[in-house]
Amino acid sequence: MQTETVQSRSTSRERLALGISVLGLVALIAVVALGLAAGRTKLVGIVVFGFFAMMAGVLVSLLGEFATPGRQVWAYGLASGAMLTSAAALIAPKAIGHHPDYGGFAIAFGYLIGYGAHELGHLVTHYELPINAAAGELTLHALAAGSIMGVAYGALPSLTPLFGYGIVAHKFPAGFTGSEAVENSGLPVAIMVVPAAAVAIAAIPLSILTPDLSPIVKAVFFGVSAGVFAHVGIDMLPECSHVGSHSDSTGHGAVHCSPDADRLRQYAVLSTLLGAAAIYVLWQVLAMG
């Protein structure tokens, strides 16, 4: 009897997860149509790219052998280097430019908010929900990213698309690590549609609804954004571990490197520098254009 009850709960949990996944996909299609109708084509392109980047990570996790230490190191390194550079060069200057003091404090608070969200996100592991800790935390990160992009492109329509692409740069590695954690928890991988769609679900409506903001509000907004994404970028920096990996949480960059730790540490450093360099090159190309 107890075994049947456990199986029944598991089946109900899987069905509920599939239902939530379908709702997420429907919501994505609806907000993309809304964005196109409202003329938010730049933002639509960014969030659709983020969706497919995460789902590509999920697909690679299912079909390929991407979860090897070397490939994980390169994926985390490129993504974290791109995110850190985007936060430092594309977001933080806007915060300081609008108001140096409020912007500076907001960057610090944003970093601590990112840290707090990561630590408190583990509380969901105490409950048997249709979405596990990894997918739940990824969804919260995605909603935060979408909110930031929505307000940013709503208040500053001329903002370079590089800002948005820098924010979604980590979606691919987060996709394959998140899907591995979902599988390990006994949930259907389809639930990864939810965090993949969450950026668009938050970004597009907010880009339409955002009113004109005062310089101080803009400074705080961009400062918190810079701090949050600096935290995510730093948390994703690839680090070799001899005892295991915590990368199954949300795409964070600890990789089980033994016995090739020395070689992979070199790749880790090189990949982060190349990720940063890629953002610089793209910025230069857009600036010249």
Buried (B, 14 or more C-beta within 10 A) or exposed (E): EEEEEEEEEEEEBBEBBBEBBEEBBEBBEBBBEBBEEBEBEBBBBBBBBBBBBBBBBBBBBEEEEBBEBBBBBBBBBBBBBBBBBBBBBBBBEBBBEBBEEBBBBBBEBBBEBBBEBBEEBEEBEEEEBBBBBBBBBBBBBBBBBBBBBBBBBBBBEEBBBBBBBBBBBBBBBBBBBBBBBBBEBEBBBBBBBBBBBBBBBBBBBBBBEBEEBEEBBBBBBBBBBBBBBBBBBBBBBBBBBEEEBBBBBBBBBBBBBEEEBEBBBEBBBBBBBBBBBBBEEBBEEEEEE
